[in-house]
Amino acid sequence: MIENVLWVAVALMLACSLIPKRIKIRKLLGAIGWGFFSIHWFYQPMHFIEIRDYVNVVLVIVVGIVCLILAYNMLKEYKSMKLIGDGTVDVTSMATVATALASLFYFPFAQMDSLNVWIISLVTDNVFWTLQALGQPAEMAAWNKIALNGHQVEIILACTAIESIALFIGLIASVNAPLKKLLSAFMVSVPIIYTLNIIRDVFVIVAYAYQWFGPNSFDIAHHTIAKIGSGIALFGIAYIVMRILPELVDLIEGIWKMVTEYIYSIYEKVRNE
């Protein structure tokens, strides 16, 4: 059920991205696509609650709300029948293109068993090789499981950094810039994200194996320390990418302005009632 909702959202956003800008129906398709996309994100909190990943619980709820705000603004743009003029950043369209491209890259890995197994196997092998290179007596307990010091960790899709990689690919590909700049932005983001993720997985496995933080070592290492470290790393990488592609600054500022204006309008309504 939820997979169908997801593919409907991606199809609508892709259609919005491909239809020429002068055709206003694209804004309506984009608005509906963002609405469906929000359903996907609002469906996620229960999964993260079950695995006690409360940072992601908050994150997916925030993403779902942002999706609804983008849907609302695209619907307003459609109803106003006003085209975005040349030289003006069309924030909702740019965000839709970036999301459609990122989704097209990511969701095949999430939905197709062959790609899912391939990326997880690749990361598992790289993590195992790194542990061996560091002198750790790790063992392959299964094709996607690594054992160390009597403790076993399973590598799942979320451990591959494919979400972050897809996000940066979508953002970079959505920008109209010279190929040299696009390739530079790719090289300072995707390979570095993949490498840092291998280091993150190694850290979590070693911390859990030797109980560095007591009985809750896995939760502390994975849900807290690794999350904070990943956030700082992604922030730094995003800063470098935006220096290369300043058009992304306009996108982020536009979305921030859109979200804050919407929240402020809700606040004003509540205050005046």
C-alpha positions, 0 to 999 in steps of 0.5 A, spaced: 500 500 500 505 505 502 509 503 496 504 504 491 503 511 494 510 512 494 510 511 486 504 515 485 508 521 488 514 520 484 510 519 478 507 525 479 513 529 481 516 527 475 511 529 470 511 536 473 518 536 472 518 534 465 512 538 463 514 545 460 514 551 465 509 555 461 504 549 462 500 551 469 497 544 470 504 542 472 503 545 478 497 542 480 501 535 478 506 537 483 502 539 489 498 532 488 505 529 488 507 532 494 501 531 498 502 523 496 509 524 498 507 527 505 503 520 506 509 516 505 513 520 510 507 520 516 507 513 515 514 512 517 515 514 525 512 507 527 518 504 524 523 508 527 519 508 534 520 500 534 527 501 533 528 506 538 531 511 533 527 517 536 531 522 532 529 520 525 522 520 528 522 527 529 526 528 522 520 524 518 515 528 521 518 535 519 519 532 512 512 530 512 510 537 514 515 540 509 512 536 504 505 539 505 507 546 505 510 545 498 504 542 496 500 548 499 504 553 495 504 549 489 497 549 489 496 556 490 501 558 484 496 553 480 490 557 482 493 564 481 495 562 474 501 566 475 508 564 471 514 564 474 518 570 470 525 569 467 531 570 473 526 568 478 527 562 482 522 557 482 523 554 488 517 549 488 519 547 481 526 546 483 525 542 489 520 538 485 525 536 480 530 535 485 526 530 489 523 526 483 531 525 481 533 523 488 527 518 488 528 515 482 535 514 484 533 511 491 527 507 491 529 502 486 534 500 491 529 500 496 524 496 492 528 492 488 531 485 491 537 485 486 539 492 487 537 492 495 542 486 496 547 488 491 548 495 495 548 492 502 553 486 500 557 491 497 557 496 504 558 489 508 564 487 504 567 494 505 566 494 512 568 487 513 575 489 509 576 495 513 575 492 520 580 486 517 585 492 515 584 495 522 586 488 525 580 487 528 578 479 528 571 480 525 567 474 521 562 474 516 556 471 520 552 472 513 552 475 507 549 482 511 552 480 518 558 481 521 560 478 528 566 481 532 568 479 540 561 475 540 557 481 538 553 481 531 551 487 527 546 486 521 547 491 515 541 494 512 539 499 507 539 504 512 547 503 513 549 504 506 548 512 506 544 511 499 539 516 502 544 521 503 547 519 496 540 520 493 539 526 496 545 530 493 545 526 486 538 529 486 540 536 488 546 537 484 542 534 478 536 539 479 541 545 478 542 548 471 550 549 471 556 547 467 558 540 467 565 541 470 561 544 476 556 539 476 562 533 476 566 537 482 560 538 486 558 530 485 566 528 487 566 532 493 559 529 496 557 522 493 564 519 494 566 522 501 559 520 503 560 513 502 567 513 505 565 516 511 559 512 512 563 506 512 567 509 517 561 510 521 559 503 520 566 500 523 565 505 529 558 502 531 560 495 530 567 496 534 563 500 539 558 495 540 563 489 540 567 491 545 561 495 549 565 502 549 558 505 552 556 499 557 549 495 555 546 500 551 553 501 547 549 500 540 544 505 541 549 510 544 553 509 538 548 508 532 542 513 534 546 518 538 554 519 536 553 516 529 547 521 528 551 527 530 557 525 526 553 524 520 549 530 521 556 535 522 559 531 516 553 532 511 552 539 513 560 540 511 559 537 505 553 541 503 556 547 505 562 545 500 557 543 494 553 550 495 560 554 494 560 550 488 553 551 486 550 557 489 544 556 486 542 551 491 543 556 496 537 560 493 533 553 493 534 552 501 533 559 502 526 559 498 524 553 502 526 556 509 522 562 507 516 558 505 516 554 511 517 560 516 512 564 512 506 558 513 508 557 520 507 565 522 501 565 518 498 559 522 501 563 528 497 569 526 491 566 525 491 562 532 493 569 535 487 573 532 482 568 534 
